[in-house]
Amino acid sequence: MPSPMNPTAMNLRDDATIPAARTSGPASAILARTDWAAVATVFVAGLVSALQVGKTAIALPALSADLGLDLRAGGWVMAVFGVLGLVASVPAGALVARLGDKTLQVVGLLAMSLGSLLGSFAHSLTTLLATRVLEGAGFLLFAVAGASVLQR
């Protein structure tokens, strides 16, 4: 049972103040300050970012015909985002904590855009994979930073 003398204890029977923001008033006042413009921006950018992941499955038949990709190569083109997520999520989170979520969210969107643009000019599997790595790194930065932005 929390003591009334403990300033960090939550009293759920009275005004349910949040311990870290006890001087700011009730939790409802804190929750009312949601930045809906930021939420909408992250949401729309997230939808556009998701297209970067899903476009490969749609484009794979054309890529296979143009670049002469076999199933193994096509699988790597599709798997780049997953592999990057596996090996770079934790370092990306540390980078977001160090450099700031808004900055890296913009950097991620720019990296995705640049990777997509350069990938449209790819004439070899190596170039295509390099541009997909750039897109995937941008997506990862955006996804990690976006979650951080929404937590505020």
Stockholm file with secondary structure:
# STOCKHOLM 1.0

chainA/1-152         MPSPMNPTAMNLRDDATIPAARTSGPASAILARTDWAAVATVFVAGLVSALQVGKTAIALPALSADLGLDLRAGGWVMAVFGVLGLVASVPAGALVARLGDKTLQVVGLLAMSLGSLLGSFAHSLTTLLATRVLEGAGFLLFAVAGASVLQR
#=GR chainA/1-152 SS CCCTTCTTCCCTTTTCBCGGGGGGCBHHHHHTTCCHHHHHHHHHHHHHHHHHHHHHHHHHHHHHHHHCCCHHHHHHHHHHHHHHHHHHHHHHHHHHHHHCHHHHHHHHHHHHHHHHHHHTTCCSHHHHHHHHHHHHHHHHHHHHHHHHHHHC
#=GC SS_cons         CCCTTCTTCCCTTTTCBCGGGGGGCBHHHHHTTCCHHHHHHHHHHHHHHHHHHHHHHHHHHHHHHHHCCCHHHHHHHHHHHHHHHHHHHHHHHHHHHHHCHHHHHHHHHHHHHHHHHHHTTCCSHHHHHHHHHHHHHHHHHHHHHHHHHHHC
//
